[in-house]
Amino acid sequence: SLIEWIVTMVFTLEYVTRLSCCRSPCRFIKNWLNVIDLFSFMPFYIELTEVMSGTAGLRVVRTIRLSRMVRMMKFELFAEYMLIFSNTLNFAKHSFGMLGVLLLFPLVICSCLMFSVEEGQTSHFDSIFDAMYWTIITMTTLGYGDQYPNTVIGKIISCITVIMGIMYLTFAINIIGSCFDEAYGRYLKRLSKKKKYRLRGRSSETAKAHRG
């Protein structure tokens, strides 16, 4: 389309201009943000030259074109938000490890019980691994409906599994919420320090101007 042509030309012109003005082209090319910039418009030329033909080749090219979205990382505001998100996960990593270990016990127990109770000709669970898949889907309250219990005892186990899943989700959400509060509080502190430094710099500049 015309819009894609214009956007690709702008991206290409920007990349070539920055590369030609750079003192060290090798360092410029090796920078991962510049690699993302290159991938953002390179698939357009690959499709144009028809080097990759066939469905598989087009899928690879279109997948590479998704790297354009990573250009948003270059915006300062988006980078700050990603830093808050990464700090949240970093603060919660030990709690998530504990929850993951504790989640293994009900996962294995509910899967084995469901497979044993539902074993038969009309069972939707061919193995314990199928029962594990059903347990994970049920505990996360997704419930696709492709596998479900037929017996009364299996339905009781299903209700217990759902309740346990809601409890685990509640713990996980509380942990993420508290860690997010901590990460966002640190972000606000950094923001206030930057504002103070800017104000001090402006005040010092005005003082020098008055002296001069």
VENTA-V498072 format. One record per pair of residues at least 6 apart in sequence whose C-alpha atoms are under 6 Angstrom apart, sorted by sequence separation. I is the first residue (numbers start at 0). J is the second residue. D is the distance in whole Angstrom. If there is no record, write none. Layout:
BEGIN
I&J&D + I&J&D
END
This chain:
BEGIN
72&78&5 + 124&130&6 + 136&142&6 + 148&154&6 + 114&127&6 + 42&60&6 + 110&130&5 + 110&131&5 + 138&160&6 + 123&146&6 + 138&161&5 + 137&161&6 + 39&64&6 + 139&164&6 + 138&164&4 + 39&66&6 + 39&67&5 + 7&40&6 + 113&153&6 + 90&178&6 + 87&178&5 + 87&179&5 + 87&182&6 + 86&182&6 + 83&182&6
END
